[in-house]
Amino acid sequence: MAIITFIGLGNMGGPMAANLVKAGHDVTVFDLSKEAVQALVAEGAKTADTAHEAADGAECVITMLPAGQHVEAVYLGSEGLLANLPEGTLVIDSSTIAPETARGVAEAAEAHNIPFLDAPVSGGVGGAKAGTLSFICGGSEENFNKAKPILEAMGKNIFHAGDHGSGQVAKICNNMLLAILMAGTSEALALGVKNGLDPAVLSEIMKQSSGGNWALNVYNPWPGVMEGAPASRGYEGGFLVNLMNKDLGLAFDNAVKNHASIPMGSLARNLFELHAGQGNGGLDFSSIQRLYKPE
């Protein structure tokens, strides 16, 4: 059993923290949402009034925050956690942020003799609830091995991608591909339906054929085809369009800095930005289907 502080209880962070509690860890949580905190208290977690109070006495601090600026605000500066945590406290950030931001936080952690991992996740809200997430870790082998037993309470696949920032690079590559697959799957389904095909039948055909992919197989974007998928509950919950846009922006910025060509990724970014601009930013990203099938 470890004494763990978990900061950030959104759609992903809440279920992740709950799985740590279920695994028998001593978990203290903090979030600006009182409702999110109370939901974890009901699961058996403790709470505190501030992030600093929550981290008091922790052996491990885990954060799951919306963007890089939130991660920097929590960790950096004289009022940040890194300047106030005891040496040796393991810190794991599972937010999806720019690789250079992760490296900056890692450098600050090293200056305070605090082991740090950037460990973004893949697997969606369903994976967070089921405890089957993939963790993509950047940092030293030593710190990775320290973190792995804790991460295994929340995930099924725990990868060591390389040094600091590597987890973030792998994550933005993965999410860029996911956005491309979701947009392409939506386009293919819409074309079939325009020709009179049943979307459920077409989905099954493509699942068993060369067009099969994660978006089609487990996260079908056509309403009513897959029970439990966000598409079948009004695209509520799940991974928001605004968050996918953030990740596609990270991929685009990284490509510019590294002189990499990402024509499909750039197109996906434009499609999701267009979709968000039509008032869909708060919906699950599979709602890109609405570009091809207005409701």
Buried (B, 14 or more C-beta within 10 A) or exposed (E): EBEBBBBBBBBBBBBBBBBBBBBEBBBBBBBEEEEBBBBBEEBBBBBBEEBBEBBEEBBBBBBBBBBBEBBBBBBBEEEBBBBBBEEEBBBBBBBBBBBBBBBBBBEBBBEBEBBBBBBBBBBBBBBBBBBBBBBBBBBBEEBBEBBBEBBBBBBEBBBBBBBBBBBBBBBBBBBBBBBBBBBBBBBBBBEBBEEEBEBBEBBEBBBEEEBBBBBBBBBBBBBEBBEEBBBBEEBEBBBBBBBBBBBBBBBBBBBEEEEEEBEBBBEBBEBBBEBBEEEBBEBBBBBBBBBBBEE
